[in-house]
Structure formats: C-alpha cells, structure tokens
Amino acid sequence: MAEGRFRPAADPVIVATVATLVALGLIMIFSASSAYAVALHHDALYFLKRQLAWLFFAAILAYLAYRVDYRKLRRVAPLFLLATLAALALVLVPHVGKVAGGASRWIGLGPVEFEPSEFAKLALVLYLAAALATKGQKIRSFTAGVFPLCFVTGVTALLVVAQPDMGTASLLAFIAATMLFVAGARIAHLAALLAVIAPLGYLLVRHDPYKWARITAFINPWKDPQDKGFHIVQSLLALGSGGWHGVGLGFSRQKYFWLPEAHTDFIGSIIGEELGYVGIAVIVALFVTFAYRSVRIALAAEDRFGFFLAVGAMAAIVIQALVNLGVVSSSWPVTGVPLPFISFGGSSLVTSLVAAALIVNVGRARKSAMLPQARARSLAATTYVPPRRASLSR
C-alpha cells in the first residue's frame, strides 16, 4: 500500500466530554433560572433560549477554530491580544462599558453584550504560546524570558482588575504561571515574582472594603450570614440539602431567590442540591478527563506552538472550573468566575468552546501515515518533546 498522509479525526473523548458538559449546562441553566426568568421576564425559558442562541454562535466559531491551521494563529496572536486590550480599555469608558452590580465588564452591541475579560484569557494563551515557541532556552533567563511575558500578563490583568474583576485577573496569572512552568522557567524566578505580586495584591484587597469583605466572609461566612457571608452560606445550604443523591432534578429550593447568581457563578450549588455529591463528582470527573486528554494531545504535538497552545487552553478551562467549584464549596473566596461549558453566559461559552476546539485542532494536525510503521516513524520524528525540568535546572 502506498503511503499517504492524512489528518486524524477529532479526539472523540474530548468531543464527548465537552458535549456532555454543555448538555448538562443547558439542563441545569433551565432548572436554576426558570423561577427567576418567570419573575423577571415572564418566560421560564428566557435564559435557556439565550444560551441556545449563544451556543449556536459558539459552535460556528469553534468549528472554524477546529478547521483552521492552528499554525496560522501564531502570526496573528499579537494582533488578537492588542485588540483584546483595546476592548478591555473601552469597557472602562463611560457610556461604552455597561455597568452592572458595581462593575463595568461588558460592551453592548445592540441586543448583544459580550465580556472582553473572557476573551482576554484566550488572547493571552495565544500570545504566550507564540512567544514561548520562539524563546526556547531564553525562558531560563529572567530578563530575556520570564519578565517580558509577565509584563504583558500584568498589563492585561491590571485592565481586568480596573473593571473590577479580581477573579478573572487571578485566572490570567494562574494561566501564565502554568505555561511558564511547563516551558521550563526557573522556579526561583516564578517564586520571586510571586513574592512581589502577593503583597501588592494584599494591599489592593485590604484597602477595598468590598474585596476585603469577601475575604473575611470566606474565613468565617457565619459571622455575617445575612450580608457579607450570604452567598457562601446559601451555597453551603444548597450543597448540604442535596446530600449524596440530591433532592431531584428541578426540586431545588435555593433557586427560589435564596441563592444569588444561581444560574451563573453558583450553578454548581444547584447541581449539588438537585443531583447531590454524585452529580458534582460526575462534573469533576468530566473535567479531569478533559485535562488528561488535553495533556496527551499537548505531549504529542508536532511543534512547540501546538504544545503550548494545548497546555494553555487546557489550563484556561480546568483552572477556572477548579476555582468555580472551590467558590461554591467555600474552598476559595467568592469571585465572579463561571463554570466553563455549564454556567449561563455567552462570552464564557464562546471562549470555552473555542479553546476546546483549538486543543482538538492541535491533536488533529499531527502528521501521520496510513502504514503503521510509517506512522510511528513520522510521530517519532516530528512530535515535540517538552523540556525536562530536572535536566534544565543544572
């Protein structure tokens, strides 16, 4: 048989995992939002219909992200980041950015609103992946490797903090740290940056009564259960009521105006109440599976850009999921971070699906041959092998 090259099909495990998470999200959005939607819009399906519309748009963008040669994104990554930074700045302009809940995080285009900070995560991943792909061993240098990338990350995070949105800003820092770590950056350099950033972050939070109240509520939510600790207390009550098997799909009590943001940031609490700890365990297992398959794709990538792109996109989704579930279980201070694929929100859904599509794209782009022997030779010759931290530390 003559040898011929083909592009492998999309990773079926990742596709099935993401599809399951999205389907669960649609079910739980309807369940968590129906009462609120009737009271506010006289339509129990209001939020579900909006999520379905966003899903249609997100699916188109995800398909394009899956079909494009991801290597071409390397050239446009800086432009994408600049456009995102411009959008983050526009959010802060009066009468341009939409203010809600004391924060200016959205830009409205007629009936459509989007959140630039969500797209900032994807833009930063693309930029860092492109930069790390060219730096090579320079990442071991603080001035030539780590500092320039951390400076760009810091500028992006500061624009998000100004909205204010500490939750997304911290996610940007976690994503960047993950990508720098796997690129081979010295742990001493990352620790030094943390030693500088941590006190600044503390001062920023300590001198903001609203942010400091969230920290004190995290430490002891029962000290002020009717005000500062209200979110956490109601979330814990939801999880406690659900027990192991839940009270049943659709039978949540907390969604009847007790738990704020029940269909967005705290949808995990409603899942725990209606589907129990078993339901939460299924969600966690799906994200763990997604992370595992994404890492396998990254390790088999045929170039450095593909490796860092897959790692960064995976980190953007999985770290956000961990933070969200940490918030609803009172294991992390309250932040406005949605649960990827599941929470209501168009910008989050678009970003998450596109990020997942890029990971699958990296896996699909591996050069292979029809003959098993040729395929093995091709993978051995082209697969990018990430640096071993032990050998680089010498």
ABEGO torsion letter per residue (X at the ends): XBBBBBBBBBBAAAAAAAAAAAAAAAAAAAAAAAAAAAAAAGBAAAAAAAAAAAAAAAAAAAAAAAABBAAAAAAAAAAAAAAAAAAAAAAABBGABBBBGGBBABBBBEABBBBAAAAAAAAAAAAAAAAAAAAEAAAABAAAAAAAAAAAAAAAAAAAAAOBBAAAAAAAAAAAAAAAAAAGBBAAAAAAAAAAAAAAAAAAAAABAAAAAAAAAAABAAABAABAAAAAAAAAAAAAAAEAAEAEBGABAAABGABBGAABAAAAAAAAAAAEAAAAAAAAAAAAAAAAAAAAAAAABABAAAAAAAAAAAAAAAAAAAAAAAAAAGABBBBBBBBBGABBEAAAAAAAAAAAAAAAAAAAABBBBABAAAAAAAAAAABBBBBBAAAAAX
